[in-house]
Amino acid sequence: MTPLEQLPIPLLQWYHETARSLPWRAAPTPYHVLVSELMLQQTRVAAVLEYYRLFMEALPTVEALAAVEDDRLMKLWQGLGYYNRARNLKNAARRIVDELGGEFPRRYEDILLLPGVGEYTAGAVASIAFGLPVPAVDGNVLRVVSRLTADYGDISKASTKRRMRDALQAVIPVAAPGDFNQALMDLGALVCLPNGAPVCQRCPAGEFCAAKRLDCAGDLPIKPQKKARRIEARTVYFIFYEGKVALRRRGERGLLARLWEYPNELSPGACPVPPASVEHGGAGKHIFTHVEWHMTGQIIRPASGTLPDGWVWADREALGQRYAIPNAFRGFTPLVERNL
């Protein structure tokens, strides 16, 4: 038997003994699974837990999500990053409500048609919520499979992903597909770690893992070297007037689309609001996937409260309750709070 053929029974036994207690697992409705899986994309479980709780309190049903105002949705998502995930969630909810009468599609192929839903998310919803024997293959699962089978294929290539997905499709237990997929997720998160050596002594597949036998786990998985990030120097203007700070909304497309932000320009730039006084506001850095912002803050105190069209003044309450400010500016939060 191949390592993958030997995997299901010991993996499920291990999962039933050690499974993480997560809120979306307690009530695995398709809505709960969809929201949790999109939140978990490129985000640690520990960081998602409180966001998930607050999100479900505010938007407990797919109908509530479909109807929520965009600014409210972005505020609920503030701090999680990758904001297109939230927009995709709302678009998927609107399609379910407007076109499907509020009923989630039950076939994998139909789930895959929802906005923002790829093969992994569709597989997770199909298997966990509906019990369909469909793999859910993300980066963690690709890492586990590559080590378990000592597969040196580049996991960034579609051909490798397809081969591994097909191999899992052949062994996924029909009676427990959701548990099998979640067990693979837990194995990748807790044992077959992405950074550092795997904890092989805790692995239910240790007796038949090819990478352990060949002592090559540190070489796997194979993936291309990351490209160097582009660095952008930005001047960020913190414009204060009568206990409020100026915000503007970003454009419709691109990085952080349609979120509110403190006005900023690629350096060198000139403040769009004529200042009566200017002070140094410190420095900050934020790393996105492909770009780094190196920011220099300026505290601007204008002579009047006139702002360019589309800009707003926000007081402390509005910042806390209404406007979603990207994490990129989190390092400047103490500066803003001191000046409101």
N, C-alpha and C positions, 0 to 999 in steps of 0.2 A: 504494500500500500504506500502511496505517496504521502508526504507530510500533510498535505491539505486533506486527503481522504481520512487521515487519522485524527484530524483536528476537532470535529464537531462534539463528540461525547466528552472528552476532557475539558474542552473550552466551556461548554454549557454547565458542567459540574462546577467548575471554578467560578463561573459567573453567578450561579445560584448561591454560592457561599460568600462571595466577596463583592457583589454588585453595589455600585455607589447608589446611595439614596438621593434621587434627584426629583424635583417636583413634577417635571413633565412625565416622568416614568410612573408616577403614582396615578395619573389620569391620562393615559396615552391616546387622547382623542386626536383626530387628524389636525385640528386647529392647534392644539398644544404642541404636537410634534413639529408642525411646520414652523411655528414661531420659534421654538427652542432651537431647531436645526439652523435656521437662518441667523439667529443670535450667535450661535456657536461657531459659525464660519470665521476662521482666523482669530478666534477669541477664546480665552481659557474659561473653563467651566466656572471657576471661582468668581470670575469677573461678571459672569452672566446671571448668577443666581438672584441677586437683588433686582437687577433690571427686569428679569422675567417676572418676579413677584409683582413689582409695581406695574408692569405692562398688563398683566392679567387682571389686576385690580381695576385699572382704568379702562381696559378693552377686553372684557371677558368673553366676547363672542366674535365670530367672523363678521357679523353684521355691524358690530360696534367699530371694528377696525376699518371696514369699508367706508363708514360714515365720518370718521375722525378728520378734523382739520389738519392740514399738513404741518402747520406750526406746532400744534399739540403733539402730533406724532414725532416730530423731530425733537421736541423737548423730552419726551419719554425715552428717546434713543440717545440723548446727549451723553457723550462719554464713551459709548460703545464703538464709535468710529464706523467707517465703511457704510455711510448713510444710505447708499443705494439699496442696501439690504432692507431698510425700513420702507423705502419707496416701493420696492418689489413686493414686499409683504402686503402693502395696501392695494397695489394693483392686482395681486392675486386674489385678495379678499373681494375686491369689486367685481372681478370676473365671476367668482363663485356666487356672489349675491345677485348680480345683475343678469348673468347668463345661465346660471345653473340652479337658480331658485334657492340658494343658500346651502345646497348639498355639495359636499366635497366629491370630486371625481374619485372613483374607487379602483380604476385600472391604472397600472403603472404608466402606460402610454398617455393617458389623459392627464394624470398628475404632472407629467413632464411638460405639458403644454402651458402650465400656469406661469405667469411672468416671474422671472428670477429663479425658477426651479430647474436645476440641472439633474444629471443622472444620480448623483449622490443623494440629494435631498428627496428626489422622487422615490428612490429606493428606500430611504429611511421611513417616509410617510407610508408607502405601500406595505412595508414589512411590519412596522411597529403598530400602526393604526389599523391596518386591514388584514394583517396576517398573510400577505402574499410572499411567496418564496423568491424575493428579488434582492440581490446584494446591494449594499450601500457602501460604495468604495470611495473613500477620501484619502488624503495624504497619510493619515495614521494607518489606515488599512493597507495601503500600498507598501508602507514600511514593514508592517508585520508580515505580509505575504512575501515580500522580497527576501526577508531574513529567513523566514520559515522554509522557503524553497531554495535559498541561495541563488536567487535570480538576479543577474547583473544587467538586466534591461533598464534603460533610462526611464524612470517613472514619470518624466515630463512628457514622454511621447505617447500619442494616442494608441499606437499599436501595443505598447506595454500595458497601458491601462486596460485596453480591451482584452488582452490575453489573461490578465489577472482577474478581471471581472468574470470572464467566461469560466475560469477555473473555480472561482467561488460559487458561481451559479450551479456548477456540477455537484457541489458538496453541501450546499445550504440545506439544513433540515426543514422539510416541508411542515413539520409539526411545530417548529419554533423559530421561524425566520427572524422575527423581531428581536428575540433574545440573542440569537446568534450574531446579528449585526451589532447590537449594543455591546455584546461581549467582546467583539473585535475592537470596538471603539475603546472600551475600558482597558483592554490588553495593551493597545497602543498608548493610552494615556498614563497608565500606572506601571507597566512592566517593560514593554518594548519601546523604550523612551526615545524621543527625537533628538535630544541633546545629551550626550554622555552614554555610558555603557548601559545596555539593557540589564534588567534585574533577573537574570536567567534562573536563579534559584527559586523564584516565585512564579515561574511561567508554567502553565499547564501543558505547554507544548515542548518543554525542555527535553524530554526523552527522544523526540524525533525531529527536532529543529535542525535543519541542514547547516545553518549559519553557526550554531553552537558547536556542532560536530566538527565543522571545518575551521572553527575559530576565525570567522570572517565577518561577524556581526558589525564590527566597527567600520567595515568598508561599504556597508549597505544601508539604505538604498542608494542607487546611482541616480544622480540628478545633476543638471548643468550648474556651472558656477554662476552665482548671482552677478548681474551687472552692477557696476558702481553707480550709486545714486547721483543724480544731478543736484548741485547745491545752488540754492537761491538765497541771496541776501535781500531781506525785506525790512523796510521801516514801518513800524506799527504805530499808528497815531491814537493815543488815548485822549479823547477830546471831552473835557468835563465842563459842565455849565449848570450851575444851580442844583447840585446834587444828582446830576444825571450824566450818563456817558453816551456818546454817539455810536450808533451801529448802522451798518449798511448790509443789504442782502447781496450775496454773491450771485453770479450769473446763472442762467438756466442749465448750463452744461459745464463739464469739467470737474476738477477737484473741489469737493465740498459744495457742490451745486446747490443753490437756493438756501444755504444756511446763512444765519446772521453772523457778522464778524465785526471786530474793531477795524476801522479802515486801515489799509496797508498797501504799500506800493513796493515794487522792485526798486531797490536802491540804485542810484540816488533818485529821490522823488521829492515832490513839494506837497505839503499838506493842503488838501482841497479846501480847508476852512481857514481863513486868515487868522493867525494867532495873535493874541495880545501878549502872551508870554509862552515860552517853551522851556521845558525841563527835561533832563535825561531820565528815561524810564526803565533803564536796565536792559538786559539782554536775555534772549531765550532761544531754544532750539527745539524743533519738532521733526521727527523722522516719519515720513510716509513710505509707502512701498518703493517708489522710484525716485523720490525727491526729498531733500532735506531743506527745511526753512531755517536759516540763521537770521534771527530777528533782533532788531534794535528798537527799543521803545522810546517814544517821545510823548511827554505829557503836554497837551495843548490846552490852553485856557483862552477861548475866543472872547472877543469883545461883545458879541451878541449871540442869541440862540438860533440864528438862521442856519439851516442845514441844506445841503443839496437835495434835489428831488429824490424821494424814495428812501432817504435816511430817516432814522428815528432817534429820539432821546429815550433812554431806558434808565429807570431808577433801580434801586436794589431789589424791589419786589418784582419788577418786570423781568430782570435778569434771572431771578430765581424761579419764576412761574411761567413765563411766556416765551422768551427768546432762547433758542438753542444755539449756544456758542461752541464751536469746535474745540476739541481737546488741544489743538495746536496752540491755543492761547492760554492754556491752564496755568502755565508758569507765571503769567502776569495777573492772576486772580487776586493775590494780596495787594498789588498796586491799585487795582480797580476798587477793591473794597475800602481801602484807606481813603480814597478820594470821593466816595459817594456819601 
